[in-house]
Amino acid sequence: MSKSFSQQFSSWTNNISPDADWTIQLRVLNDIVDLITPKLSLQEIIAMIYLNVNQLLDAYQFCVGIYDEKEGLIHYKGMIENGEPLPDFSVDALDNNRLASWCIRNEQDIFMNDFDREYSKYLAIKPLPLTGIKPKAALYTPLKLNNKIAGLVVVRSTQKNVYQPHHLYVLKTVGNFVIRAMELARMSSTLFVQGNGRSKEWRWNNECELPAKSKNALLKLTKREKEVLFLLVTGLSNKAIAEKIFVSAGTVKTHTLHIYQKMNVINRSSAILKAVELGWII
């Protein structure tokens, strides 16, 4: 049986201090999933995540960098510091004096609780910030999509010794939500928009036309779960779905978790992509 999101996150954190309140951690991460839809811009997604991720770790500065392999650049859009947006900028992915470039090139995490002492593990010269604070601690983690580097997510703090190893898992999880949402938005702008520019009107495919493997996977979903999945594909939030089918938002969340488990995915964007790839919804 496939693992639910909660089970997967718990397996990541088996070796973390038992004093941590994982109920709160999981609730916040699930709330973040509910907020992210493909209709949001990257800046809007980052702003929503910022409001929630500070409940999980010190994210005085939070940003997502998108790696453009063709241009060889890392583009930062929507960086937030102490609740305020910072100007967008880009860095050269081959720059030997930037931590983000090191993270992308080496496809490895960066973990620093004392920036002034630990930067030398990664760079020969201490880097100066292109914008914002001079950090005292920082985390960088690369993000992948289809086994290729797609970007990275970064948090920095004005305080030393504020990060623990499991914070990298939190960052990677949140960052993957962003990457998946962006991929879905990209698909939406090409495959999911009709020639006249109007939004595509979704419908269920005829089950008789589905391949046997796809049909068997669909049979795992209940009638209500299919209804919720369809509304997820149309871009509705959990709250909007709850209002439409006359149930509580908590009930919708329960349905979505069951859908994720049965589809062997971990979030909304992955469920939508898989439903389309399997030909269930066209």
N, C-alpha and C positions, 0 to 999 in steps of 0.2 A: 504493500500500500504506500502511496506517495505521502511525503511529509507535509504537514500544514506549515504555514509561515511561522507560527509560534514554535512548533517543534524544531524547525530548522534554526531559528534564532537561538533557541535554548541549547541546541547542539553546538553552536559556535562558542557558547559562553560557559561550558561545563567547568572550565578551570578558573573561572573568575571568582572573586571574593563572594562568599555566601551572604555578606551584609548588603549587597546591592538589591534594590527593589525591582525585580524583573517585571512584575506586574505593571508598574508604571512605565518601564522601558517599552514593553510590548504595546501598551495602550497608546503611547505617544507615536510609536512607529506606525501602528495601524491607522491612527488619525492622519498622519502625514500621507499615507497611501490614499486615503479617502479624499484628500484635498487636491491631489495631483490629477489633472485631466489633460488630454492632448489639446484642448482648446486654449490652454494657458500659454503665455510666452515664457521663455526661459527666465526672464526677470521676475515675472509673477510667481513662477514656481519657486525660485530661490527665496523670494520674500516670504512666501508661505512656510517654507521649510525653516527659515531662520527663526520665525516666531515659535516654532515647536522644538527645534533641535537644542535650543538653549536649556530646555528642561533635562536634557540628557548629558550634556557636557558643556564646558566653557567654550562658547563660539563667539567671542567678542568680535572676531572677524570671520566671515563665512563666504566662501565662493566656490563656484564650479568653473573649471576650465575645459573648453571643448577643443579637442585636438583635430586640426585640419591637416591630414597627412600630405595632401597635394601641395599645400602652401608651406608646410613645415612650420606651422604656427600653432600656438595655444591661445585661444581667444577667451578672455574673461568678460562676461556680461552680467550685470546685476550684482556685483560684489557689495556686501553689506558690512559695515563696521559700526558697532555700538548703535544699531538701529537705523543708521543713515546710509543711503546708497553712495557708492564711490564711482568715479568715471570708469567707463569700459576701456580696456587696453589689451594688447597682445604681446606675447613674448616668443622669441625664436626657440623652437624645440631643440635646436642644436647648441644653444648657448651654454657653455660650460660653467657659467657663473650664476645660473638660476636653479633654484631647488625644484621648481615645477618641471623644468627641462630634464633634470636628473631623474625625477620620478617617472616621466613618460618614457625616456630612453631606456631606463633599466627595468621598467615595469615592476617597481618595488615600492613599498611603503617608506615613508619618512616619519620617524618618531623622535621628537625632541622636547624634553621637559626643561632643558636649559639651553636656549637657542645660542647664546654667546659661546658656550663651550662645545656644543654638539654639532654645530654646522659643519665642522671640519671632518666629520665622518663621511660627508657627501661632496663637499666643495673645498677647493684650495683657499679661496678667498671668501670672507664673510660677505654675503649679498646685502645690498641696501634695498629697502622696499621701493617699488616703483610708485606705490601710492599707499596711503594709510600709515598705520602704526609701525614702530620697530618692535617686533614681537619678542616675547620672553620664552614662549613655548609654541610649538606648532606641530600639526599633523598633516601629512599629504598621503593620499591613497589613490592609485590609478584605477580607472574604470574601464571595463571591457564590454563590447557588444559583439556577439558572434565570434568570440575568441580574438578580437582585434582591439587594440587600445583606442578608446573613444574619447578619453579625457581624464580628468582627475577632480577630486574634491578636496578642499583645504579648509582647515580651521586654524586660527591663530589666537593667542591670548596675550594679555599684558602681564600675566602672572606666571611664575615658574611652578613646575611640579604639579600641574593640574590635570594631567592626562594619565589614563590607565590603558593597558593593552586592548581591552574590549572596546574602547572608544573608536579604534580603527574599524572594527566590525560594524559599529553603528554608522560611521561615516560611509563605509562601502555600501551598506544597505540603502542608506538615504540617496547616495549618489547613483546607484543603479536604478532607483525609482525615477530619477531625473532623466537618465539616459534612455530608459524604456519609454517614458512619456514623449521624449523628443523624437524617437524612432517612430512612434505611433503617429505623431503630428506630421512627420515627414511623409509617411505613407498616406495619411489623410489628404495631404496637399497634392498628391499625385494620383493614387489609385482610388481614393474615396471621394473625389469631387467630380461631378458630372461635367460634361463638355460645356454646358451653359454657365458654369461657374457656381451653380447652386450646390448646397450640401447634398450629399447622396442620401437617398431614402432607403434605409436598410429593410431587408425582409429575410425570413427564414428560407433556407434552401429546401427543396423537396427531399425528404429523407431517402426516398427510393433512389435518388440520383447520387447518393453519397457512397464512396468506397466502403467496403465491409469494416475496415479498421476504424474509419471515421464514424460510421454509424454506431458501432459498438461503444465507442467512447462517449457518444452523445446519449446513449441509453442510460448511462450512469446518472445523468442529471434528472431531477424531478421536474414536474411541470412548472412549479414555482421558481425553481432555480433557473430554468430556461428563460422564464419571463424576466428575472432579474438580470441575467447575462445579456439578454437583448437590450435592455435599458442601459446597461453599462456601455455597450457598443455605441449606442446613440449619443453618449457623452454626458448622461445625467449623473449628478452627484448622488451619494447615498441618501441625503436628505430629500432630494427631488424624487428619487425612486420611491422612498417611503411614502411621500405624499401621493404619488401616482397610484400605488397599489394598496393604499390605506393600511399601512402597518407602521410600526415604530422604526426609527433609524437603527436601533439596536438589532431588530429582527432582520433588517436588510444586511447588516454587517455579518450576522450569523450565516445568512444565505451565501454571502460572497465568500466567506471562509470555507464553506462546504464546497462551493464551486471551485475555488483554488485547489483544494485538496484533490477533488475528483479529476481535475484537469492537469494536475501535477505542475502547477505554476505557483508563484508566490505573491503576485500582486495584480492589480486591475489591468495595467497595460499589457502584461504578459497574457492574461486571460483573453483580452480583446484580440490581440495578435493571433493567438492560437485558434480562437473561434473562426477567424477569417481564413487562416491558413488551412484549417480542416474543412473549409467549405460549408460550415454550418449556417453562417449568415453571409448574405451576399448583397 
